[in-house]
């Protein structure tokens, strides 16, 4: 078979696996949220965000270990994914259906994400993220996970009733919990994460082949094609969540995913091997990442805290403008 045609088919197969995996993951995670009396936003910030960010971790590790110019895919993947999460995915989700934002998310997790992005930028300023800096980021992930769980362990009765309405058959599942029901929900999560991983890997491999076929640099591939490919799990999960009216999972997943990208992916990748950061990124790509991270918070500060369709359209236009610029500059 023609390699180009084969990679197009692989791209489509990857998207199918991503979409199916997202549905299974949201179902399993939502049921666990009700069973354990954990708010949906916390599930989004931990379980769902972890599962959907695993493709970024694998891609970044492999690219950094290969070294040379290929290592630029690693940091480009993280920066590009954070931009895609807040501009493309949040923009698209808000455009499809306005997203309500909880005040506690704006007060706690969102500022933590901004601090993590600033620390990431500062660590990359000298051109390399060292092993010790990777350890510091990873310790931050452990602290954040513990904080998220201990600060929001209980689910109020009104929120629990609302969550039960969201999740199919959860009411029956939570009446007299059996080990088989628990294993079924665990199976949903495992199947979902497996589908997400397989789909993302197929999609990234095929998209990378096609990008290099057209002569685009490794850094631009990381910032655009690979970042978009590894962000598709977040896109699929967030769209499914918002269509099921699970807005907490949709936004919590994106904030948690960006935190995971910086604290875990950069942290683990740098611990394994110091992570190179091209110096020209510090005056363009990093400021863009921070701007796009701050903007949604500024847009929803006024009551009611809602990302409306106009806000979503602005974020989408920013994403298209950024990617169009770097693709044109890379081709030139």
Buried (B, 14 or more C-beta within 10 A) or exposed (E): EEEEEEBBEBBEBBBEBBBBBBBBBBBBBBBBBBBEEBBBBBBBBBBBBBBBBBBBBBBBBBBBEEEEEBBBBBBBBBBBBBBBBBBBBBBBBBBBBBBBBBEEBBEBBBEBBBEBBBBBBEBBEEEBBBBEBBBBBBEBBEEBBEEBBEEBEEBEEEBBEBBBEBBEEBEEBBEEEEEEBBEBBEEBBBBBBBBBBBBBBBBBBBBBBBBEEEEBBBBBBBBBBBBBBBBBBBBBBBBBBBEBEBBBBBBBBBBBBBBBBBBBBBBBBBBBBBBBBBEEBBEEBBEBBBBBBBBBBEBBEEEEBBBBEEBBBBBBEBBEEBBEEBBEEBEE
